[in-house]
Amino acid sequence: MSNNPDDRDKGLNTLLDEIKQELLSYINRRLRLIKLDSFEKLSISTSILGYGLIVFTIVGTILFFLFIGIAFFIGELLNSLAAGFGIMALFSLLVLLIVFMLRKGIKKSILNNTIKFLRKIDANEE
């Protein structure tokens, strides 16, 4: 072993450079892993959101035609199409009012379900 202080400094500097390179490599790999995990979670969330949007559109179309059909049926019963459509419009406004009054509970439910979904995704990764 050499007692020369210059040799010790060179060895220490080399060791510090190696540690620095390993640390930078670790940080870069860790950031890449976090980025890939984020992409995966975002893609899963987007696919489920897209699927939900498709289902919502189909259900909305079915309900639209169902309400039109019920409006015509009520109109035939009352011998007035305007009355049938008026009753269905009032029913729709009543449902809208109920949804508006329950908006805090609905928002809280959606938030809780979103958190459960994200935790489920996180648990599947571990």
CORDATA-V26179 format. One record per backbone hydrogen bond with DSSP energy under -1.0 kcal/mol. CO is the residue of the C=O (numbers start at 0). NH is the residue of the N-H. E is the energy in kcal/mol with one decimal. If there is no record, write none. Layout:
CO;NH;E
CO;NH;E
//
This chain:
3;7;-1.7
4;8;-2.3
5;9;-2.3
6;10;-2.4
7;11;-2.8
8;12;-3.0
9;13;-2.5
10;14;-2.3
11;15;-2.7
12;16;-2.5
13;17;-2.4
14;18;-2.5
15;19;-2.5
16;20;-2.4
17;21;-2.6
18;22;-2.6
19;23;-2.5
20;24;-2.4
21;25;-2.6
22;26;-2.6
23;27;-2.5
24;28;-2.4
25;29;-2.7
26;30;-2.6
27;31;-2.1
28;32;-2.4
29;33;-2.4
30;34;-2.4
31;35;-2.6
32;36;-2.6
33;37;-2.3
34;38;-2.4
35;39;-2.4
36;40;-2.5
37;41;-2.7
38;42;-2.5
39;43;-2.4
40;44;-2.5
41;45;-2.6
42;46;-2.3
43;47;-2.1
44;48;-2.5
45;49;-2.8
46;50;-2.4
47;51;-2.6
48;52;-2.3
49;53;-2.2
50;54;-2.5
51;55;-2.8
52;56;-2.3
53;57;-2.2
54;58;-2.8
55;59;-2.6
56;60;-2.2
57;61;-2.4
58;62;-2.8
59;63;-2.4
60;64;-2.4
61;65;-2.3
62;66;-2.9
63;67;-2.2
64;68;-2.5
65;69;-2.8
66;70;-2.5
67;71;-2.3
68;72;-2.5
69;73;-3.1
70;74;-2.4
71;75;-2.3
72;76;-2.2
73;77;-2.3
74;79;-2.3
79;83;-1.8
80;84;-2.6
81;85;-2.4
82;86;-2.6
83;87;-2.0
84;88;-2.2
85;89;-2.5
86;90;-2.4
87;91;-2.4
88;92;-2.4
89;93;-2.3
90;94;-2.4
91;95;-2.4
92;96;-2.4
93;97;-2.3
94;98;-2.5
95;99;-2.5
96;100;-2.4
97;101;-1.7
99;102;-1.1
101;105;-2.4
102;106;-2.9
103;107;-2.4
104;108;-2.3
105;109;-2.5
106;110;-2.6
107;111;-2.7
108;112;-2.5
109;113;-2.2
110;114;-2.3
111;115;-2.5
112;116;-2.3
113;117;-2.5
114;118;-2.4
115;119;-2.2
116;120;-2.1
117;121;-2.3
118;122;-2.7
119;123;-1.9
120;124;-1.1
//
